[in-house]
Amino acid sequence: MENDNNSNRIRIKGVMLKQEVATEYGVHITTLNKWLKQYGFYNSFPEAIRSRYFTPKQLESIYGHLGEP
């Protein structure tokens, strides 16, 4: 499991568009948002609701909950 976390940290070098993350998972952005709401992502990161981007910290949380795309 540590290898997965290390690979995530290497890959997360900056911000990513929400659409890019949805594409990584092979879903529409609406589906990604539904998944994120289900596990309370937007409660932890309310600033992400209106943003077009995910920060590295937010991406780390997403990958931790949804797994590697």
MOPAC internal coordinates of N, CA, C and O (Angstrom, degrees):
PM7 1SCF
backbone

  N    0.0000 0     0.00 0     0.00 0    0    0    0
  C    1.4465 1     0.00 0     0.00 0    1    0    0
  C    1.5266 1   111.27 1     0.00 0    2    1    0
  O    1.2310 1   119.87 1   148.24 1    3    2    1
  N    1.3166 1   117.84 1   -31.76 1    3    2    1
  C    1.4529 1   120.50 1  -179.92 1    5    3    2
  C    1.5311 1   111.33 1   -62.66 1    6    5    3
  O    1.2310 1   120.60 1   144.73 1    7    6    5
  N    1.3123 1   116.46 1   -35.27 1    7    6    5
  C    1.4543 1   119.56 1   178.73 1    9    7    6
  C    1.5200 1   111.10 1   -61.33 1   10    9    7
  O    1.2310 1   120.30 1   141.07 1   11   10    9
  N    1.3505 1   117.04 1   -38.93 1   11   10    9
  C    1.4576 1   120.62 1   178.06 1   13   11   10
  C    1.5223 1   110.60 1   -61.91 1   14   13   11
  O    1.2310 1   119.99 1   135.07 1   15   14   13
  N    1.3306 1   117.63 1   -44.93 1   15   14   13
  C    1.4512 1   120.64 1  -179.91 1   17   15   14
  C    1.5139 1   111.28 1   -64.30 1   18   17   15
  O    1.2310 1   120.03 1   139.25 1   19   18   17
  N    1.3201 1   117.54 1   -40.75 1   19   18   17
  C    1.4540 1   120.51 1   179.38 1   21   19   18
  C    1.5201 1   111.10 1   -65.79 1   22   21   19
  O    1.2310 1   119.86 1   140.31 1   23   22   21
  N    1.3237 1   117.86 1   -39.69 1   23   22   21
  C    1.4511 1   119.66 1   179.05 1   25   23   22
  C    1.5220 1   110.80 1   -66.96 1   26   25   23
  O    1.2310 1   120.01 1   145.29 1   27   26   25
  N    1.3464 1   117.58 1   -34.71 1   27   26   25
  C    1.4565 1   120.72 1   176.19 1   29   27   26
  C    1.5144 1   110.51 1   -62.72 1   30   29   27
  O    1.2310 1   120.37 1   135.50 1   31   30   29
  N    1.3083 1   116.89 1   -44.50 1   31   30   29
  C    1.4607 1   120.37 1  -178.06 1   33   31   30
  C    1.5192 1   111.35 1   -64.77 1   34   33   31
  O    1.2310 1   120.31 1   144.63 1   35   34   33
  N    1.3012 1   117.01 1   -35.37 1   35   34   33
  C    1.4579 1   120.37 1   179.18 1   37   35   34
  C    1.5247 1   109.78 1   -68.33 1   38   37   35
  O    1.2310 1   120.74 1   138.33 1   39   38   37
  N    1.3131 1   116.19 1   -41.67 1   39   38   37
  C    1.4589 1   121.36 1  -176.46 1   41   39   38
  C    1.5191 1   112.26 1   -72.65 1   42   41   39
  O    1.2310 1   120.03 1   148.25 1   43   42   41
  N    1.3225 1   117.55 1   -31.75 1   43   42   41
  C    1.4513 1   121.83 1  -177.22 1   45   43   42
  C    1.5262 1   108.65 1   -85.93 1   46   45   43
  O    1.2310 1   121.08 1   -87.28 1   47   46   45
  N    1.3082 1   115.54 1    92.72 1   47   46   45
  C    1.4612 1   120.08 1  -177.40 1   49   47   46
  C    1.5175 1   111.83 1  -108.25 1   50   49   47
  O    1.2310 1   120.02 1   164.56 1   51   50   49
  N    1.2997 1   117.57 1   -15.44 1   51   50   49
  C    1.4592 1   120.77 1  -178.37 1   53   51   50
  C    1.5073 1   110.35 1  -166.48 1   54   53   51
  O    1.2310 1   121.15 1    14.74 1   55   54   53
  N    1.3088 1   115.41 1  -165.26 1   55   54   53
  C    1.4539 1   120.01 1  -179.40 1   57   55   54
  C    1.5258 1   110.12 1   -75.51 1   58   57   55
  O    1.2310 1   121.24 1   -24.13 1   59   58   57
  N    1.3290 1   115.23 1   155.87 1   59   58   57
  C    1.4682 1   121.72 1   175.87 1   61   59   58
  C    1.5122 1   108.56 1  -133.49 1   62   61   59
  O    1.2310 1   120.73 1   -36.50 1   63   62   61
  N    1.3112 1   116.21 1   143.50 1   63   62   61
  C    1.4551 1   120.55 1   173.48 1   65   63   62
  C    1.5261 1   109.48 1   -64.26 1   66   65   63
  O    1.2310 1   120.84 1   -32.80 1   67   66   65
  N    1.3158 1   115.99 1   147.20 1   67   66   65
  C    1.4667 1   119.51 1   176.34 1   69   67   66
  C    1.5277 1   110.24 1   -58.58 1   70   69   67
  O    1.2310 1   120.64 1   142.10 1   71   70   69
  N    1.3297 1   116.39 1   -37.90 1   71   70   69
  C    1.4677 1   120.38 1   179.84 1   73   71   70
  C    1.5220 1   111.15 1   -62.86 1   74   73   71
  O    1.2310 1   119.99 1   143.61 1   75   74   73
  N    1.3227 1   117.62 1   -36.39 1   75   74   73
  C    1.4631 1   121.05 1   178.63 1   77   75   74
  C    1.5229 1   110.85 1   -64.64 1   78   77   75
  O    1.2310 1   120.64 1   139.56 1   79   78   77
  N    1.3360 1   116.39 1   -40.44 1   79   78   77
  C    1.4620 1   120.52 1   179.49 1   81   79   78
  C    1.5242 1   109.44 1   -67.40 1   82   81   79
  O    1.2310 1   120.14 1   136.73 1   83   82   81
  N    1.3265 1   117.34 1   -43.27 1   83   82   81
  C    1.4649 1   120.47 1   177.83 1   85   83   82
  C    1.5291 1   110.49 1   -59.54 1   86   85   83
  O    1.2310 1   120.39 1   138.15 1   87   86   85
  N    1.3148 1   116.86 1   -41.85 1   87   86   85
  C    1.4623 1   121.42 1   179.04 1   89   87   86
  C    1.5277 1   110.78 1   -63.58 1   90   89   87
  O    1.2310 1   120.35 1   140.62 1   91   90   89
  N    1.3367 1   116.95 1   -39.38 1   91   90   89
  C    1.4709 1   119.96 1   177.13 1   93   91   90
  C    1.5210 1   111.21 1   -56.73 1   94   93   91
  O    1.2310 1   120.52 1   140.16 1   95   94   93
  N    1.3339 1   116.62 1   -39.84 1   95   94   93
  C    1.4676 1   121.36 1  -179.04 1   97   95   94
  C    1.5257 1   112.55 1   -85.44 1   98   97   95
  O    1.2310 1   120.12 1   173.22 1   99   98   97
  N    1.3254 1   117.37 1    -6.78 1   99   98   97
  C    1.4588 1   120.91 1   177.72 1  101   99   98
  C    1.5126 1   113.38 1    74.49 1  102  101   99
  O    1.2310 1   120.50 1  -150.14 1  103  102  101
  N    1.3341 1   116.65 1    29.86 1  103  102  101
  C    1.4671 1   121.16 1  -179.48 1  105  103  102
  C    1.5253 1   109.52 1  -129.72 1  106  105  103
  O    1.2310 1   121.29 1   -14.09 1  107  106  105
  N    1.3288 1   115.13 1   165.91 1  107  106  105
  C    1.4600 1   121.71 1   174.49 1  109  107  106
  C    1.5285 1   108.26 1   -73.20 1  110  109  107
  O    1.2310 1   120.33 1   -26.11 1  111  110  109
  N    1.3089 1   116.97 1   153.89 1  111  110  109
  C    1.4622 1   121.16 1  -178.62 1  113  111  110
  C    1.5408 1   111.80 1   -60.37 1  114  113  111
  O    1.2310 1   120.38 1   148.59 1  115  114  113
  N    1.3318 1   116.88 1   -31.41 1  115  114  113
  C    1.4642 1   120.80 1   177.16 1  117  115  114
  C    1.5254 1   110.69 1   -63.17 1  118  117  115
  O    1.2310 1   120.46 1   138.64 1  119  118  117
  N    1.3100 1   116.72 1   -41.36 1  119  118  117
  C    1.4652 1   121.30 1   178.16 1  121  119  118
  C    1.5200 1   110.37 1   -65.06 1  122  121  119
  O    1.2310 1   120.31 1   136.25 1  123  122  121
  N    1.3283 1   117.02 1   -43.75 1  123  122  121
  C    1.4657 1   120.50 1   177.59 1  125  123  122
  C    1.5226 1   110.53 1   -58.17 1  126  125  123
  O    1.2310 1   120.43 1   134.92 1  127  126  125
  N    1.3286 1   116.78 1   -45.08 1  127  126  125
  C    1.4645 1   119.95 1   179.42 1  129  127  126
  C    1.5250 1   111.96 1   -62.27 1  130  129  127
  O    1.2310 1   119.99 1   142.38 1  131  130  129
  N    1.3176 1   117.62 1   -37.62 1  131  130  129
  C    1.4704 1   120.71 1   177.52 1  133  131  130
  C    1.5250 1   110.32 1   -64.10 1  134  133  131
  O    1.2310 1   120.37 1   136.77 1  135  134  133
  N    1.3265 1   116.91 1   -43.23 1  135  134  133
  C    1.4660 1   120.64 1   178.36 1  137  135  134
  C    1.5266 1   110.12 1   -60.53 1  138  137  135
  O    1.2310 1   120.78 1   135.84 1  139  138  137
  N    1.3367 1   116.12 1   -44.16 1  139  138  137
  C    1.4577 1   120.31 1  -177.78 1  141  139  138
  C    1.5279 1   111.44 1   -65.71 1  142  141  139
  O    1.2310 1   120.41 1   142.06 1  143  142  141
  N    1.3160 1   116.83 1   -37.94 1  143  142  141
  C    1.4684 1   120.33 1   177.41 1  145  143  142
  C    1.5240 1   110.61 1   -65.91 1  146  145  143
  O    1.2310 1   120.07 1   142.57 1  147  146  145
  N    1.3355 1   117.48 1   -37.43 1  147  146  145
  C    1.4680 1   121.36 1  -177.81 1  149  147  146
  C    1.5159 1   112.45 1   -61.53 1  150  149  147
  O    1.2310 1   119.68 1   142.45 1  151  150  149
  N    1.3220 1   118.22 1   -37.55 1  151  150  149
  C    1.4541 1   118.54 1  -179.14 1  153  151  150
  C    1.5316 1   112.89 1   -98.43 1  154  153  151
  O    1.2310 1   119.64 1  -169.30 1  155  154  153
  N    1.3300 1   118.30 1    10.70 1  155  154  153
  C    1.4521 1   122.25 1   173.09 1  157  155  154
  C    1.5193 1   115.35 1    80.16 1  158  157  155
  O    1.2310 1   120.47 1  -158.79 1  159  158  157
  N    1.3225 1   116.71 1    21.21 1  159  158  157
  C    1.4658 1   120.06 1  -179.45 1  161  159  158
  C    1.5258 1   111.32 1   -57.43 1  162  161  159
  O    1.2310 1   120.28 1   135.49 1  163  162  161
  N    1.3229 1   117.07 1   -44.51 1  163  162  161
  C    1.4624 1   120.32 1  -176.11 1  165  163  162
  C    1.5282 1   112.38 1   -72.78 1  166  165  163
  O    1.2310 1   119.94 1   162.47 1  167  166  165
  N    1.3311 1   117.72 1   -17.53 1  167  166  165
  C    1.4669 1   119.92 1   172.13 1  169  167  166
  C    1.5216 1   110.09 1   -72.65 1  170  169  167
  O    1.2310 1   120.75 1   143.48 1  171  170  169
  N    1.3260 1   116.18 1   -36.52 1  171  170  169
  C    1.4612 1   121.76 1   179.40 1  173  171  170
  C    1.5321 1   112.17 1   -78.33 1  174  173  171
  O    1.2310 1   120.86 1   148.02 1  175  174  173
  N    1.3279 1   115.96 1   -31.98 1  175  174  173
  C    1.4676 1   121.11 1  -177.10 1  177  175  174
  C    1.5353 1   109.52 1  -130.43 1  178  177  175
  O    1.2310 1   119.74 1  -110.06 1  179  178  177
  N    1.3368 1   118.10 1    69.94 1  179  178  177
  C    1.4757 1   119.53 1  -176.74 1  181  179  178
  C    1.5271 1   113.83 1   -62.15 1  182  181  179
  O    1.2310 1   120.27 1   155.51 1  183  182  181
  N    1.3238 1   117.09 1   -24.49 1  183  182  181
  C    1.4669 1   120.12 1   179.15 1  185  183  182
  C    1.5251 1   111.95 1   -66.99 1  186  185  183
  O    1.2310 1   119.92 1   161.74 1  187  186  185
  N    1.3283 1   117.76 1   -18.26 1  187  186  185
  C    1.4603 1   122.01 1  -178.00 1  189  187  186
  C    1.5275 1   112.70 1   -79.47 1  190  189  187
  O    1.2310 1   120.31 1   167.01 1  191  190  189
  N    1.3260 1   117.01 1   -12.99 1  191  190  189
  C    1.4654 1   119.82 1  -176.58 1  193  191  190
  C    1.5255 1   111.09 1   -59.77 1  194  193  191
  O    1.2310 1   120.14 1   133.34 1  195  194  193
  N    1.3081 1   117.34 1   -46.66 1  195  194  193
  C    1.4667 1   120.48 1  -175.55 1  197  195  194
  C    1.5291 1   113.84 1   -99.33 1  198  197  195
  O    1.2310 1   120.48 1   176.56 1  199  198  197
  N    1.3093 1   116.70 1    -3.44 1  199  198  197
  C    1.4615 1   120.26 1  -178.40 1  201  199  198
  C    1.5230 1   110.84 1   -82.24 1  202  201  199
  O    1.2310 1   120.72 1   -28.46 1  203  202  201
  N    1.3180 1   116.23 1   151.54 1  203  202  201
  C    1.4664 1   121.54 1   175.58 1  205  203  202
  C    1.5144 1   110.88 1   -89.34 1  206  205  203
  O    1.2310 1   120.71 1   171.16 1  207  206  205
  N    1.3309 1   116.24 1    -8.84 1  207  206  205
  C    1.4598 1   121.83 1  -173.74 1  209  207  206
  C    1.5199 1   112.01 1  -120.58 1  210  209  207
  O    1.2310 1   120.81 1   -24.37 1  211  210  209
  N    1.3207 1   116.05 1   155.63 1  211  210  209
  C    1.4556 1   123.09 1   167.83 1  213  211  210
  C    1.5151 1   107.73 1  -109.48 1  214  213  211
  O    1.2310 1   120.67 1   -43.28 1  215  214  213
  N    1.3344 1   116.32 1   136.72 1  215  214  213
  C    1.4598 1   121.27 1   176.81 1  217  215  214
  C    1.5250 1   108.94 1   -81.37 1  218  217  215
  O    1.2310 1   119.99 1   -14.05 1  219  218  217
  N    1.3363 1   117.63 1   165.95 1  219  218  217
  C    1.4691 1   119.64 1   177.61 1  221  219  218
  C    1.5318 1   112.79 1   -56.37 1  222  221  219
  O    1.2310 1   119.74 1   140.45 1  223  222  221
  N    1.3242 1   118.09 1   -39.55 1  223  222  221
  C    1.4640 1   120.87 1   179.04 1  225  223  222
  C    1.5333 1   110.46 1   -64.91 1  226  225  223
  O    1.2310 1   120.26 1   138.98 1  227  226  225
  N    1.3170 1   117.12 1   -41.02 1  227  226  225
  C    1.4591 1   121.00 1   177.98 1  229  227  226
  C    1.5235 1   110.90 1   -66.11 1  230  229  227
  O    1.2310 1   120.35 1   138.94 1  231  230  229
  N    1.3238 1   116.93 1   -41.06 1  231  230  229
  C    1.4660 1   120.70 1   178.43 1  233  231  230
  C    1.5228 1   111.24 1   -62.75 1  234  233  231
  O    1.2310 1   120.63 1   141.05 1  235  234  233
  N    1.3204 1   116.40 1   -38.95 1  235  234  233
  C    1.4675 1   120.48 1   177.88 1  237  235  234
  C    1.5331 1   110.06 1   -60.22 1  238  237  235
  O    1.2310 1   120.61 1   138.13 1  239  238  237
  N    1.3282 1   116.45 1   -41.87 1  239  238  237
  C    1.4663 1   121.34 1   178.59 1  241  239  238
  C    1.5334 1   110.84 1   -66.03 1  242  241  239
  O    1.2310 1   120.46 1   136.70 1  243  242  241
  N    1.3131 1   116.73 1   -43.30 1  243  242  241
  C    1.4698 1   121.27 1   179.97 1  245  243  242
  C    1.5194 1   110.24 1   -61.23 1  246  245  243
  O    1.2310 1   120.33 1   129.60 1  247  246  245
  N    1.3350 1   116.98 1   -50.40 1  247  246  245
  C    1.4559 1   120.84 1  -179.23 1  249  247  246
  C    1.5215 1   111.29 1   -64.10 1  250  249  247
  O    1.2310 1   120.56 1   147.74 1  251  250  249
  N    1.3203 1   116.54 1   -32.26 1  251  250  249
  C    1.4667 1   120.11 1   177.92 1  253  251  250
  C    1.5201 1   112.44 1   -67.19 1  254  253  251
  O    1.2310 1   120.47 1   144.31 1  255  254  253
  N    1.3341 1   116.71 1   -35.69 1  255  254  253
  C    1.4567 1   120.45 1  -178.29 1  257  255  254
  C    1.5314 1   112.83 1   -89.18 1  258  257  255
  O    1.2310 1   120.24 1   140.57 1  259  258  257
  N    1.3170 1   117.15 1   -39.43 1  259  258  257
  C    1.4674 1   119.92 1  -176.80 1  261  259  258
  C    1.5255 1   113.12 1   -94.00 1  262  261  259
  O    1.2310 1   120.21 1   167.15 1  263  262  261
  N    1.3098 1   117.20 1   -12.85 1  263  262  261
  C    1.4597 1   120.69 1  -177.92 1  265  263  262
  C    1.5224 1   110.61 1    84.70 1  266  265  263
  O    1.2310 1   121.44 1    -3.91 1  267  266  265
  N    1.3208 1   114.85 1   176.09 1  267  266  265
  C    1.4619 1   120.83 1   179.29 1  269  267  266
  C    1.5106 1   110.00 1   -66.23 1  270  269  267
  O    1.2310 1   120.22 1   -43.54 1  271  270  269
  N    1.3291 1   117.18 1   136.46 1  271  270  269
  C    1.4778 1   119.64 1   177.61 1  273  271  270
  C    1.5251 1   110.93 1   -70.03 1  274  273  271
  O    1.2310 1   120.10 1   180.00 1  275  274  273

